[in-house]
Amino acid sequence: MIAKGKMITVKRNASNKQLQSAIEDALPVAAKQPVTKALAKKLRGTNDLETSRNIFNWVCANIRYKKDGSNQIVRLPSGILRTREGDCKSMSLLVAALLVNNGIVPKFVYTSYKDNDPTPSHIYVETKSGIILDCVWKRFNSEKTPKFKYKKIMDISYLSGLDGSCAGLGAAGKGKTKVRKFAKKAGATAKKGVTAIKKGAKKVGLSGGRNLFLLLVKNNIDGLATKLNTGNREKQVNQWKKAGGDGKVFAEAIRKGSSKPAKKFGFLQKLKGLSKKKKLSGFGEVGEPVSKEVQAKIISLSTAVGSSIGSAIPAVGTAAGASGGASLGAVIIAVLPMVQEAVAKVPAAEALDPDKAGFSTPAGLEMADPEKETNPAAEAEAAEAVDKQTGGATNASGGIGIPTPLLLGGLAVAAFLAFRKK
């Protein structure tokens, strides 16, 4: 196994589906890297077509195609921008991350060029509107006609070539997993199959929770958007920004959500029910702090919320949803006054026992719109403040300082998984 720059080589038995999942899970990490954001800004055009063309032309001109051997190498943007070479999986990850940072939803397109073998052997990117960016094919908005094609839209989030011999996607290879310790600037380290959280990880630690909170608002879960819509928007947006979020996206989520009928779920009702627990001090009046015991309960409930939402949205999944739910708990504590205000509008008669398992997860949930103008410094400060408030309040995933960045750390490890050629 070789580790060099911003890449990790891993050998492991894996199915083609598992490999595709690793690519998809890597996208949120790739999109968050500072080098990605900086380059995306330079390539931004006046519309989606111009931006897509700028990204395509830059990658084709600056990244040299290099096919992987038996050892598959996956480069995050920080790696491929340093070496200026990579195969279709690393190129596609870079292209998709650049699109995301310009507010364009990408699709990963998996293709096979063999008549009798539908197993994907190549990957490229297409925008949600249908613009094709295959930097191996090197023809903008064009593709080599495949025999088989599969698409996965990446609402936020490892192959080798066009000749059907892409080493990364195919049947499972042989060999034991060998993961080398590799520290990233983002702060996550892959070590013995477990993500070790470093100091820098808190800079993105609340993003998963914010996305889940935005999803709840946009879908008007428990009438959350309706309740927030009657509050002071300026104060709400300022609270959101202090948690590192995009104020415009948050305000728009409230606008969209409040125009829809409320969807019954049970989360706000269980937060309301905290005030009835004899051993707890209650959820508190608007603007008042809550006890560490209540904070721990908020995180526990939020983790369950994430699991429930994740199970209802295949693109998220239960496990990732739970990790995002733990982060949601941290976000709620960070923006506590506005949540307290919303909970105060829940009739006392509708309060539910917070210890009762399960939620009434509605169908047809829409994904949250991606945040564009985030503030990593404010986010880090908010995450640290929550950590101090809770004193490491525990939940099913561990202390609050652990699950918050765990989602991104787990995705970072997945991003590094590439598999041996058949």
C-alpha positions in Angstrom: 0.0 0.0 0.0 1.3 3.4 -0.9 0.3 6.7 0.7 1.5 9.9 -1.0 0.2 13.4 -1.0 -3.6 13.6 -0.6 -4.3 10.0 -1.6 -4.7 6.6 -0.1 -4.3 3.2 -1.8 -6.5 0.5 -0.3 -6.9 -3.1 -1.4 -10.1 -4.8 -0.4 -12.7 -7.3 -1.5 -15.8 -5.2 -2.5 -18.7 -5.3 -4.7 -19.2 -2.8 -7.5 -22.1 -1.3 -5.6 -19.9 -0.8 -2.5 -17.3 1.0 -4.6 -19.9 3.3 -6.1 -21.2 4.1 -2.6 -17.7 5.1 -1.6 -17.4 7.6 -4.5 -20.8 9.1 -3.7 -20.1 9.4 0.1 -16.8 11.2 -0.7 -18.5 14.1 -2.4 -19.4 16.1 0.7 -15.9 15.9 1.9 -14.4 16.9 -1.4 -16.8 19.8 -1.8 -15.8 21.2 1.6 -12.0 21.4 0.9 -10.7 25.0 0.8 -8.8 24.3 -2.5 -12.1 23.2 -4.1 -14.0 26.3 -2.9 -11.2 28.6 -4.1 -11.0 27.0 -7.6 -14.8 26.8 -7.9 -15.1 30.6 -7.3 -12.6 31.3 -10.1 -14.5 29.1 -12.6 -17.9 30.5 -11.8 -19.7 31.8 -14.9 -22.9 33.8 -15.5 -25.0 30.6 -15.9 -24.9 26.9 -15.4 -23.8 26.2 -18.9 -20.9 28.7 -18.8 -19.8 27.5 -15.4 -19.9 23.8 -16.5 -17.9 24.6 -19.6 -15.3 26.5 -17.5 -14.9 23.6 -15.1 -14.7 21.1 -18.0 -12.1 23.2 -19.9 -10.0 23.8 -16.8 -9.9 20.1 -15.7 -9.1 18.9 -19.3 -6.3 21.5 -19.6 -4.7 21.1 -16.1 -5.3 17.4 -15.0 -3.5 14.7 -16.9 -5.3 11.4 -17.2 -3.3 8.6 -15.6 -4.8 5.1 -15.4 -4.4 3.3 -12.1 -2.7 -0.1 -11.9 -3.7 -3.0 -9.8 -3.6 -0.7 -6.8 -6.4 1.8 -7.1 -5.7 5.4 -6.0 -8.4 7.8 -5.1 -7.5 11.5 -4.9 -9.5 14.1 -3.2 -9.3 17.6 -4.8 -6.4 18.6 -2.5 -4.5 15.6 -3.9 -5.3 15.8 -7.6 -4.7 19.5 -7.7 -1.2 18.9 -6.2 -0.2 16.0 -8.5 -2.2 17.3 -11.5 -3.0 13.7 -12.6 -5.6 11.1 -11.9 -8.0 8.7 -13.5 -11.8 9.1 -14.2 -12.8 8.5 -10.5 -10.6 11.3 -9.2 -11.5 13.6 -12.1 -15.2 13.0 -11.6 -14.9 13.7 -7.9 -13.2 17.0 -8.6 -15.7 18.0 -11.3 -18.7 17.1 -9.1 -17.2 19.0 -6.1 -16.6 22.1 -8.3 -20.2 22.0 -9.5 -21.6 21.7 -6.0 -19.7 24.8 -4.9 -21.3 26.7 -7.8 -24.8 25.6 -6.8 -25.1 23.1 -9.6 -26.5 19.6 -8.7 -24.3 16.9 -10.3 -25.1 13.3 -11.2 -22.5 10.5 -11.3 -22.9 8.5 -14.5 -21.6 4.9 -14.4 -21.1 3.3 -17.8 -20.1 0.0 -19.4 -18.9 -0.4 -23.0 -19.1 -4.2 -23.3 -22.0 -5.8 -25.1 -22.6 -8.6 -22.5 -21.3 -7.0 -19.3 -23.4 -4.3 -17.6 -20.8 -3.9 -14.9 -19.7 -0.2 -14.9 -16.1 0.4 -16.0 -16.1 4.2 -16.2 -17.5 7.2 -14.4 -18.1 10.8 -15.4 -20.4 13.7 -14.4 -23.6 15.1 -15.7 -25.5 18.1 -14.3 -29.1 17.7 -13.1 -30.1 19.7 -16.3 -28.2 17.3 -18.5 -24.9 18.9 -19.3 -22.2 16.2 -19.7 -18.7 16.6 -18.3 -16.5 13.6 -19.2 -12.9 14.9 -18.9 -11.5 11.6 -20.2 -13.6 11.8 -23.3 -12.5 15.5 -23.7 -15.5 16.6 -25.6 -17.8 19.1 -23.8 -21.4 18.0 -23.4 -20.7 14.8 -25.2 -20.2 11.1 -24.3 -18.8 8.0 -25.8 -22.0 5.9 -26.4 -22.1 3.2 -23.7 -23.8 -0.2 -23.9 -25.1 0.3 -20.4 -25.5 3.4 -18.3 -26.6 4.2 -14.7 -27.1 7.6 -13.1 -27.1 8.7 -9.5 -28.1 12.3 -8.7 -26.1 13.9 -5.9 -28.3 16.3 -4.0 -26.2 17.5 -1.2 -22.6 13.6 -0.9 -13.4 4.2 -8.7 -12.8 3.8 -12.3 -10.1 4.2 -14.9 -11.1 4.7 -18.5 -13.2 4.5 -21.6 -11.9 1.2 -23.0 -13.9 -1.0 -20.6 -10.9 -1.9 -18.6 -11.4 0.6 -15.8 -9.7 -1.1 -12.9 -11.7 0.5 -10.2 -15.2 -0.7 -11.0 -15.7 -4.3 -11.8 -15.9 -7.6 -9.9 -14.4 -7.9 -6.5 -10.7 -8.3 -6.2 -8.7 -10.3 -3.7 -6.6 -9.2 -0.8 -7.0 -7.9 2.7 -7.8 -4.4 3.5 -4.7 -2.3 4.2 -5.5 1.2 5.4 -2.6 3.5 6.1 -2.9 6.3 8.6 -3.3 9.5 6.7 -4.0 12.9 8.2 -5.9 15.4 6.2 -6.0 19.2 6.7 -9.7 18.9 7.4 -8.7 17.0 10.5 -10.0 13.4 10.1 -7.6 10.5 10.2 -8.4 7.0 8.9 -7.0 4.6 11.6 -7.8 1.0 12.2 -11.2 1.4 10.5 -12.2 4.1 13.0 -12.2 7.9 12.4 -10.1 9.8 14.8 -11.2 13.3 15.2 -8.6 16.0 15.1 -8.9 19.7 16.1 -9.7 21.0 12.6 -12.7 18.8 12.1 -14.9 21.1 14.1 -14.8 23.6 11.2 -17.3 21.4 9.3 -18.8 19.6 12.3 -22.2 21.4 12.3 -22.8 21.2 8.5 -24.5 17.8 8.6 -26.8 19.0 11.4 -27.6 22.2 9.6 -28.6 20.3 6.5 -30.9 18.1 8.5 -32.4 21.1 10.2 -32.9 22.8 6.8 -34.7 19.6 5.6 -37.0 19.7 8.6 -37.8 23.4 7.9 -38.2 23.0 4.1 -40.6 20.1 4.6 -42.5 21.9 7.4 -42.0 19.0 9.7 -44.2 19.4 12.8 -45.1 22.8 11.4 -41.6 24.0 12.2 -41.4 26.4 9.2 -44.9 27.8 10.0 -43.8 28.4 13.6 -40.5 30.0 12.6 -42.3 32.2 10.0 -44.1 34.1 12.7 -40.9 34.9 14.5 -38.3 37.7 14.1 -36.5 36.7 10.8 -33.5 39.0 11.4 -32.8 37.4 14.8 -33.3 33.9 13.4 -30.9 34.5 10.5 -28.3 36.0 12.8 -28.5 32.9 15.0 -28.1 30.7 11.9 -25.1 32.6 10.8 -23.5 32.3 14.2 -23.7 28.5 13.7 -21.8 29.0 10.5 -24.8 28.7 8.2 -26.0 30.5 5.1 -28.6 33.0 6.2 -30.2 33.3 2.7 -30.7 29.6 2.3 -32.1 29.4 5.8 -34.6 32.2 5.2 -35.6 30.6 1.9 -36.2 27.3 3.6 -38.6 29.0 6.0 -40.4 30.7 3.1 -40.8 27.4 1.2 -41.7 25.3 4.2 -44.3 27.7 5.6 -46.1 27.6 2.2 -46.7 23.8 2.7 -49.0 22.0 5.1 -47.4 20.7 8.2 -46.1 17.1 8.2 -46.7 15.2 11.4 -43.5 13.7 12.8 -43.3 14.2 16.6 -40.0 15.8 17.2 -41.2 19.2 18.4 -43.8 17.5 20.5 -41.2 15.4 22.2 -39.1 18.5 22.9 -42.2 20.0 24.4 -42.5 16.8 26.5 -39.2 17.5 28.1 -40.8 20.0 30.4 -43.0 17.3 31.9 -40.1 15.0 32.9 -39.7 15.1 36.6 -35.9 14.4 36.6 -35.3 17.2 34.0 -35.5 20.9 34.4 -37.5 21.3 31.1 -36.8 22.7 27.7 -36.6 26.2 29.2 -38.2 29.6 28.3 -37.1 31.4 25.2 -33.5 32.6 25.6 -32.9 30.7 28.8 -30.1 28.1 28.9 -31.1 24.4 29.6 -29.3 21.9 31.8 -26.7 19.4 30.6 -29.2 16.6 31.2 -31.7 18.3 28.8 -28.9 18.9 26.3 -28.0 15.2 26.3 -31.7 14.4 25.8 -31.8 16.8 22.8 -28.9 15.1 21.2 -30.4 11.7 21.9 -33.7 12.7 20.3 -31.9 14.3 17.4 -29.9 11.2 16.7 -33.2 9.2 16.5 -34.6 11.9 14.2 -31.6 11.5 11.9 -32.0 7.7 11.8 -35.7 8.0 11.0 -35.2 10.6 8.3 -32.3 8.6 6.8 -34.4 5.5 6.6 -37.0 7.4 4.6 -34.5 8.8 2.1 -32.4 6.1 0.4 -29.8 8.6 -0.7 -29.1 9.3 3.0 -29.4 6.0 4.8 -30.1 5.2 8.5 -26.4 5.1 9.6 -25.5 8.4 8.0 -28.7 9.9 9.2 -28.0 9.0 12.8 -24.6 10.7 12.6 -26.2 13.7 11.0 -28.8 13.6 13.8 -26.2 13.9 16.5 -24.9 16.9 14.7 -28.5 18.2 14.5 -28.5 18.1 18.3 -25.5 20.3 18.4 -27.1 22.7 15.9 -30.3 22.9 18.0 -28.2 23.8 21.1 -26.3 26.4 19.0 -29.6 28.1 17.8 -31.6 27.3 21.0 -33.6 30.5 21.3 -35.4 30.1 17.9 -36.1 26.4 18.6 -37.4 27.3 22.1 -39.7 29.8 20.4 -41.0 27.2 18.0 -41.5 24.6 20.8 -43.4 27.2 22.9 -46.0 27.3 20.1 -46.7 23.6 20.4 -49.9 23.2 22.5 -49.3 21.5 25.8 -51.9 18.9 25.0 -49.8 17.7 22.0 -46.6 17.1 24.1 -45.2 13.6 23.7 -43.1 11.5 26.0 -39.5 12.0 24.9 -38.6 8.5 26.0 -41.2 6.9 23.8 -39.5 5.3 20.8 -40.3 6.1 17.2 -41.5 9.0 15.0 -44.2 9.2 12.3 -41.9 9.7 9.4 -43.8 11.2 6.5 -43.2 10.2 2.9 -42.1 12.4 0.0 -39.5 14.4 1.9 -37.5 16.9 -0.2 -33.8 17.3 0.3 -32.5 20.6 1.7 -31.0 23.2 -0.7 -27.2 23.3 -0.4 -25.7 26.2 1.6 -23.3 28.4 -0.4 -22.2 31.2 1.9 -21.1 29.3 5.0 -18.7 30.6 7.7 -16.2 28.0 8.9 -14.8 30.3 11.6 -18.2 31.0 13.1 -19.0 27.3 12.9 -15.9 26.3 14.7 -16.6 28.8 17.5 -20.2 27.6 17.8 -19.1 23.9 17.9 -16.6 24.7 20.6 -19.2 26.6 22.6 -21.6 23.7 22.4 -18.9 21.3 23.5 -18.2 23.5 26.6 -21.9 23.8 27.4 -22.6 20.1 27.3 -19.3 19.0 28.9 -19.3 16.1 26.5 -22.9 15.1 27.0 -23.2 11.4 26.0 -25.6 9.7 23.6 -25.6 6.5 21.6 -22.7 7.6 19.5 -20.5 9.0 22.3 -19.8 12.5 23.5 -21.1 15.4 21.6 -17.7 16.4 20.4 -17.4 13.0 18.7 -20.6 12.4 16.6 -20.7 16.0 15.3 -17.7 15.6 12.9 -18.1 11.8 12.8 -20.3 11.9 9.7 -17.8 13.8 7.7 -14.9 11.8 9.1 -16.7 8.6 8.1 -17.3 10.0 4.6 -13.6 10.9 4.4 -12.6 7.4 5.1 -15.1 6.1 2.5 -13.6 8.6 0.0 -10.3 6.9 0.3 -11.5 3.4 -0.5 -10.5 2.1 -3.8 -10.3 -1.5 -4.8 -8.0 -3.9 -6.5 -8.4 -4.8 -10.1 -10.0 -8.1 -11.0 
